[in-house]
Amino acid sequence: MLERSTNYELTQASLRYLIQYTRTERDFINSLEYGKKLYVHASKAFDDDMIIYSSRVILNSLAELKQLDKIEEFLKNKAVIRVLSKQEGLAYKSYVYLLSDNTKQVIADF
């Protein structure tokens, strides 16, 4: 249904439901995939609210999967820079460093 629909509102609502379901189930791989799809659809529709929401889903999923290099790469995206604060990006990177017992890097970032 998602791939065939041309209705942005329907696609957005479906993806938000699937994101919430997969996050509740702690399935961060599928949550990441749905977040990426929502990000692409929201970017095409110039929907800043959904760009922010999907960016946070992507960052949260990457943090849960401990994908620091992907977080840093994603935070360099122009649309993400425009809608998210640098402090929010730093918080996700710090979370991954702390999970990895890399407190020296957390201190160095501050």
Contacts in CASP RR format, 6 or more apart in sequence:
PFRMAT RR
TARGET T0000
AUTHOR 0000-0000-0000
METHOD contacts of the structure
MODEL  1
MLERSTNYELTQASLRYLIQYTRTERDFINSLEYGKKLYVHASKAFDDDM
IIYSSRVILNSLAELKQLDKIEEFLKNKAVIRVLSKQEGLAYKSYVYLLS
DNTKQVIADF
1 14 0 8 1.000
2 11 0 8 1.000
2 14 0 8 1.000
2 15 0 8 1.000
2 37 0 8 1.000
5 11 0 8 1.000
5 14 0 8 1.000
8 41 0 8 1.000
8 45 0 8 1.000
8 47 0 8 1.000
11 41 0 8 1.000
12 38 0 8 1.000
12 41 0 8 1.000
12 42 0 8 1.000
12 45 0 8 1.000
12 47 0 8 1.000
12 50 0 8 1.000
15 34 0 8 1.000
15 35 0 8 1.000
15 37 0 8 1.000
15 38 0 8 1.000
15 41 0 8 1.000
16 38 0 8 1.000
16 53 0 8 1.000
18 30 0 8 1.000
18 34 0 8 1.000
19 31 0 8 1.000
19 34 0 8 1.000
19 35 0 8 1.000
19 38 0 8 1.000
19 57 0 8 1.000
22 28 0 8 1.000
22 30 0 8 1.000
22 31 0 8 1.000
22 34 0 8 1.000
23 31 0 8 1.000
23 57 0 8 1.000
23 60 0 8 1.000
26 64 0 8 1.000
28 60 0 8 1.000
28 61 0 8 1.000
28 64 0 8 1.000
28 65 0 8 1.000
29 61 0 8 1.000
29 65 0 8 1.000
31 57 0 8 1.000
31 60 0 8 1.000
31 61 0 8 1.000
32 57 0 8 1.000
32 58 0 8 1.000
32 61 0 8 1.000
32 62 0 8 1.000
32 65 0 8 1.000
34 57 0 8 1.000
35 54 0 8 1.000
35 57 0 8 1.000
35 58 0 8 1.000
35 61 0 8 1.000
36 54 0 8 1.000
36 58 0 8 1.000
38 50 0 8 1.000
38 53 0 8 1.000
38 54 0 8 1.000
38 57 0 8 1.000
39 50 0 8 1.000
39 51 0 8 1.000
39 54 0 8 1.000
39 55 0 8 1.000
39 58 0 8 1.000
41 50 0 8 1.000
42 48 0 8 1.000
42 49 0 8 1.000
42 50 0 8 1.000
42 51 0 8 1.000
42 53 0 8 1.000
42 54 0 8 1.000
43 51 0 8 1.000
43 79 0 8 1.000
48 83 0 8 1.000
51 79 0 8 1.000
51 80 0 8 1.000
51 83 0 8 1.000
52 83 0 8 1.000
52 84 0 8 1.000
55 74 0 8 1.000
55 79 0 8 1.000
55 80 0 8 1.000
55 83 0 8 1.000
55 84 0 8 1.000
56 84 0 8 1.000
56 88 0 8 1.000
58 74 0 8 1.000
59 71 0 8 1.000
59 74 0 8 1.000
59 75 0 8 1.000
59 88 0 8 1.000
59 89 0 8 1.000
59 92 0 8 1.000
60 92 0 8 1.000
62 70 0 8 1.000
62 71 0 8 1.000
62 74 0 8 1.000
62 92 0 8 1.000
63 71 0 8 1.000
63 92 0 8 1.000
63 95 0 8 1.000
63 96 0 8 1.000
66 96 0 8 1.000
66 99 0 8 1.000
66 100 0 8 1.000
67 96 0 8 1.000
68 93 0 8 1.000
68 96 0 8 1.000
68 97 0 8 1.000
68 100 0 8 1.000
71 89 0 8 1.000
71 92 0 8 1.000
71 93 0 8 1.000
71 96 0 8 1.000
72 93 0 8 1.000
74 80 0 8 1.000
75 81 0 8 1.000
75 84 0 8 1.000
75 89 0 8 1.000
75 92 0 8 1.000
75 93 0 8 1.000
90 109 0 8 1.000
93 109 0 8 1.000
94 106 0 8 1.000
94 109 0 8 1.000
97 103 0 8 1.000
97 105 0 8 1.000
97 106 0 8 1.000
97 109 0 8 1.000
98 106 0 8 1.000
END
